[in-house]
Amino acid sequence: MYKKVLNPKPHRNRYCRPVYVDGSYFFSLCQAAIDFEFSYYQFYTKVMNHDGPVTYSGHTVVLESWVKEHPEYKLQKPEGEKGNE
C-alpha cells in the first residue's frame, strides 16, 4: 500500500509563508489575505518586495522568517495547533 511521506520542508511554496499581521499569527500569506480581504496578488508582491515590516492597507505585516532573524522584535506564536480562532 502507498505510504504518504511528508515533505521535511513544510514551506515549499509561496502560499505557505507564515506571517504576522498586526501582531496576529497566520499560517500562510493566503490565509491572511483572505481574513483581511486583501487582493492576494498585490499583498504577496508588496510583502515579498520589502525586507522587513511593511504597511499594507493600514496593517503592519512581517514575515515569520524576518522575525526569527531579528530577535529584538518579540511576537508571540499562538499556542496549540488550531491557529487563529
PyMOL CGO cylinders between C-alpha atoms (Angstrom):
from pymol import cmd
from pymol.cgo import CYLINDER

trace = [
    CYLINDER, 0.00, 0.00, 0.00, 1.14, 3.54, -0.68, 0.3, 1, 1, 1, 1, 1, 1,
    CYLINDER, 1.14, 3.54, -0.68, 2.54, 5.39, 2.32, 0.3, 1, 1, 1, 1, 1, 1,
    CYLINDER, 2.54, 5.39, 2.32, 2.43, 9.17, 2.21, 0.3, 1, 1, 1, 1, 1, 1,
    CYLINDER, 2.43, 9.17, 2.21, 5.73, 10.78, 3.20, 0.3, 1, 1, 1, 1, 1, 1,
    CYLINDER, 5.73, 10.78, 3.20, 5.56, 14.35, 4.41, 0.3, 1, 1, 1, 1, 1, 1,
    CYLINDER, 5.56, 14.35, 4.41, 7.97, 16.85, 2.94, 0.3, 1, 1, 1, 1, 1, 1,
    CYLINDER, 7.97, 16.85, 2.94, 10.59, 17.91, 5.54, 0.3, 1, 1, 1, 1, 1, 1,
    CYLINDER, 10.59, 17.91, 5.54, 10.30, 21.49, 4.22, 0.3, 1, 1, 1, 1, 1, 1,
    CYLINDER, 10.30, 21.49, 4.22, 6.70, 22.46, 5.04, 0.3, 1, 1, 1, 1, 1, 1,
    CYLINDER, 6.70, 22.46, 5.04, 7.01, 25.94, 3.50, 0.3, 1, 1, 1, 1, 1, 1,
    CYLINDER, 7.01, 25.94, 3.50, 7.74, 24.75, -0.01, 0.3, 1, 1, 1, 1, 1, 1,
    CYLINDER, 7.74, 24.75, -0.01, 5.61, 27.19, -1.97, 0.3, 1, 1, 1, 1, 1, 1,
    CYLINDER, 5.61, 27.19, -1.97, 4.64, 30.84, -1.84, 0.3, 1, 1, 1, 1, 1, 1,
    CYLINDER, 4.64, 30.84, -1.84, 1.26, 30.17, -0.24, 0.3, 1, 1, 1, 1, 1, 1,
    CYLINDER, 1.26, 30.17, -0.24, 2.76, 28.62, 2.90, 0.3, 1, 1, 1, 1, 1, 1,
    CYLINDER, 2.76, 28.62, 2.90, 4.81, 31.59, 4.12, 0.3, 1, 1, 1, 1, 1, 1,
    CYLINDER, 4.81, 31.59, 4.12, 3.89, 32.24, 7.81, 0.3, 1, 1, 1, 1, 1, 1,
    CYLINDER, 3.89, 32.24, 7.81, 3.20, 35.90, 8.50, 0.3, 1, 1, 1, 1, 1, 1,
    CYLINDER, 3.20, 35.90, 8.50, 2.23, 38.27, 11.32, 0.3, 1, 1, 1, 1, 1, 1,
    CYLINDER, 2.23, 38.27, 11.32, -0.41, 40.90, 10.58, 0.3, 1, 1, 1, 1, 1, 1,
    CYLINDER, -0.41, 40.90, 10.58, -0.79, 43.49, 13.35, 0.3, 1, 1, 1, 1, 1, 1,
    CYLINDER, -0.79, 43.49, 13.35, 0.81, 41.01, 15.74, 0.3, 1, 1, 1, 1, 1, 1,
    CYLINDER, 0.81, 41.01, 15.74, -1.60, 38.16, 14.88, 0.3, 1, 1, 1, 1, 1, 1,
    CYLINDER, -1.60, 38.16, 14.88, -0.01, 34.99, 13.52, 0.3, 1, 1, 1, 1, 1, 1,
    CYLINDER, -0.01, 34.99, 13.52, -1.25, 33.45, 10.26, 0.3, 1, 1, 1, 1, 1, 1,
    CYLINDER, -1.25, 33.45, 10.26, 0.00, 30.13, 8.87, 0.3, 1, 1, 1, 1, 1, 1,
    CYLINDER, 0.00, 30.13, 8.87, 0.16, 31.49, 5.31, 0.3, 1, 1, 1, 1, 1, 1,
    CYLINDER, 0.16, 31.49, 5.31, 0.01, 34.66, 3.26, 0.3, 1, 1, 1, 1, 1, 1,
    CYLINDER, 0.01, 34.66, 3.26, -3.10, 33.31, 1.58, 0.3, 1, 1, 1, 1, 1, 1,
    CYLINDER, -3.10, 33.31, 1.58, -4.91, 32.85, 4.92, 0.3, 1, 1, 1, 1, 1, 1,
    CYLINDER, -4.91, 32.85, 4.92, -4.02, 36.41, 5.98, 0.3, 1, 1, 1, 1, 1, 1,
    CYLINDER, -4.02, 36.41, 5.98, -5.16, 37.82, 2.62, 0.3, 1, 1, 1, 1, 1, 1,
    CYLINDER, -5.16, 37.82, 2.62, -8.50, 36.04, 2.92, 0.3, 1, 1, 1, 1, 1, 1,
    CYLINDER, -8.50, 36.04, 2.92, -9.10, 37.09, 6.54, 0.3, 1, 1, 1, 1, 1, 1,
    CYLINDER, -9.10, 37.09, 6.54, -8.32, 40.76, 5.85, 0.3, 1, 1, 1, 1, 1, 1,
    CYLINDER, -8.32, 40.76, 5.85, -9.99, 40.76, 2.41, 0.3, 1, 1, 1, 1, 1, 1,
    CYLINDER, -9.99, 40.76, 2.41, -6.79, 41.75, 0.58, 0.3, 1, 1, 1, 1, 1, 1,
    CYLINDER, -6.79, 41.75, 0.58, -6.07, 41.07, -3.06, 0.3, 1, 1, 1, 1, 1, 1,
    CYLINDER, -6.07, 41.07, -3.06, -3.68, 38.12, -2.74, 0.3, 1, 1, 1, 1, 1, 1,
    CYLINDER, -3.68, 38.12, -2.74, -1.51, 39.08, -5.73, 0.3, 1, 1, 1, 1, 1, 1,
    CYLINDER, -1.51, 39.08, -5.73, -0.93, 42.67, -4.58, 0.3, 1, 1, 1, 1, 1, 1,
    CYLINDER, -0.93, 42.67, -4.58, -0.48, 41.57, -0.96, 0.3, 1, 1, 1, 1, 1, 1,
    CYLINDER, -0.48, 41.57, -0.96, 2.08, 38.92, -1.92, 0.3, 1, 1, 1, 1, 1, 1,
    CYLINDER, 2.08, 38.92, -1.92, 4.12, 41.23, -4.17, 0.3, 1, 1, 1, 1, 1, 1,
    CYLINDER, 4.12, 41.23, -4.17, 4.20, 44.06, -1.63, 0.3, 1, 1, 1, 1, 1, 1,
    CYLINDER, 4.20, 44.06, -1.63, 5.27, 41.78, 1.25, 0.3, 1, 1, 1, 1, 1, 1,
    CYLINDER, 5.27, 41.78, 1.25, 7.88, 39.90, -0.78, 0.3, 1, 1, 1, 1, 1, 1,
    CYLINDER, 7.88, 39.90, -0.78, 9.41, 43.06, -2.33, 0.3, 1, 1, 1, 1, 1, 1,
    CYLINDER, 9.41, 43.06, -2.33, 10.25, 44.55, 1.08, 0.3, 1, 1, 1, 1, 1, 1,
    CYLINDER, 10.25, 44.55, 1.08, 12.83, 43.32, 3.54, 0.3, 1, 1, 1, 1, 1, 1,
    CYLINDER, 12.83, 43.32, 3.54, 11.25, 43.71, 6.96, 0.3, 1, 1, 1, 1, 1, 1,
    CYLINDER, 11.25, 43.71, 6.96, 7.93, 45.07, 8.19, 0.3, 1, 1, 1, 1, 1, 1,
    CYLINDER, 7.93, 45.07, 8.19, 5.67, 46.65, 5.61, 0.3, 1, 1, 1, 1, 1, 1,
    CYLINDER, 5.67, 46.65, 5.61, 2.42, 48.58, 5.92, 0.3, 1, 1, 1, 1, 1, 1,
    CYLINDER, 2.42, 48.58, 5.92, -0.35, 47.28, 3.69, 0.3, 1, 1, 1, 1, 1, 1,
    CYLINDER, -0.35, 47.28, 3.69, -3.79, 48.86, 3.73, 0.3, 1, 1, 1, 1, 1, 1,
    CYLINDER, -3.79, 48.86, 3.73, -3.17, 50.28, 7.22, 0.3, 1, 1, 1, 1, 1, 1,
    CYLINDER, -3.17, 50.28, 7.22, -1.93, 46.97, 8.67, 0.3, 1, 1, 1, 1, 1, 1,
    CYLINDER, -1.93, 46.97, 8.67, 1.64, 46.11, 9.69, 0.3, 1, 1, 1, 1, 1, 1,
    CYLINDER, 1.64, 46.11, 9.69, 2.79, 42.91, 8.01, 0.3, 1, 1, 1, 1, 1, 1,
    CYLINDER, 2.79, 42.91, 8.01, 6.00, 40.99, 8.72, 0.3, 1, 1, 1, 1, 1, 1,
    CYLINDER, 6.00, 40.99, 8.72, 7.16, 37.53, 7.64, 0.3, 1, 1, 1, 1, 1, 1,
    CYLINDER, 7.16, 37.53, 7.64, 7.93, 34.99, 10.35, 0.3, 1, 1, 1, 1, 1, 1,
    CYLINDER, 7.93, 34.99, 10.35, 11.35, 34.33, 8.78, 0.3, 1, 1, 1, 1, 1, 1,
    CYLINDER, 11.35, 34.33, 8.78, 12.25, 38.02, 9.28, 0.3, 1, 1, 1, 1, 1, 1,
    CYLINDER, 12.25, 38.02, 9.28, 11.12, 37.91, 12.92, 0.3, 1, 1, 1, 1, 1, 1,
    CYLINDER, 11.12, 37.91, 12.92, 13.34, 34.88, 13.54, 0.3, 1, 1, 1, 1, 1, 1,
    CYLINDER, 13.34, 34.88, 13.54, 16.35, 36.77, 12.13, 0.3, 1, 1, 1, 1, 1, 1,
    CYLINDER, 16.35, 36.77, 12.13, 15.62, 39.81, 14.33, 0.3, 1, 1, 1, 1, 1, 1,
    CYLINDER, 15.62, 39.81, 14.33, 15.03, 38.57, 17.91, 0.3, 1, 1, 1, 1, 1, 1,
    CYLINDER, 15.03, 38.57, 17.91, 14.62, 42.12, 19.23, 0.3, 1, 1, 1, 1, 1, 1,
    CYLINDER, 14.62, 42.12, 19.23, 11.05, 42.02, 17.86, 0.3, 1, 1, 1, 1, 1, 1,
    CYLINDER, 11.05, 42.02, 17.86, 9.22, 39.55, 20.08, 0.3, 1, 1, 1, 1, 1, 1,
    CYLINDER, 9.22, 39.55, 20.08, 5.94, 38.41, 18.62, 0.3, 1, 1, 1, 1, 1, 1,
    CYLINDER, 5.94, 38.41, 18.62, 4.13, 35.51, 20.25, 0.3, 1, 1, 1, 1, 1, 1,
    CYLINDER, 4.13, 35.51, 20.25, 3.24, 32.47, 18.20, 0.3, 1, 1, 1, 1, 1, 1,
    CYLINDER, 3.24, 32.47, 18.20, -0.17, 31.07, 19.20, 0.3, 1, 1, 1, 1, 1, 1,
    CYLINDER, -0.17, 31.07, 19.20, -0.29, 28.00, 21.43, 0.3, 1, 1, 1, 1, 1, 1,
    CYLINDER, -0.29, 28.00, 21.43, -1.87, 24.81, 20.11, 0.3, 1, 1, 1, 1, 1, 1,
    CYLINDER, -1.87, 24.81, 20.11, -2.45, 23.56, 16.62, 0.3, 1, 1, 1, 1, 1, 1,
    CYLINDER, -2.45, 23.56, 16.62, -5.62, 25.40, 15.66, 0.3, 1, 1, 1, 1, 1, 1,
    CYLINDER, -5.62, 25.40, 15.66, -4.03, 28.79, 14.97, 0.3, 1, 1, 1, 1, 1, 1,
    CYLINDER, -4.03, 28.79, 14.97, -6.31, 31.79, 14.63, 0.3, 1, 1, 1, 1, 1, 1,
    CYLINDER, -6.31, 31.79, 14.63, -9.60, 31.29, 16.40, 0.3, 1, 1, 1, 1, 1, 1,
]
cmd.load_cgo(trace, "trace")
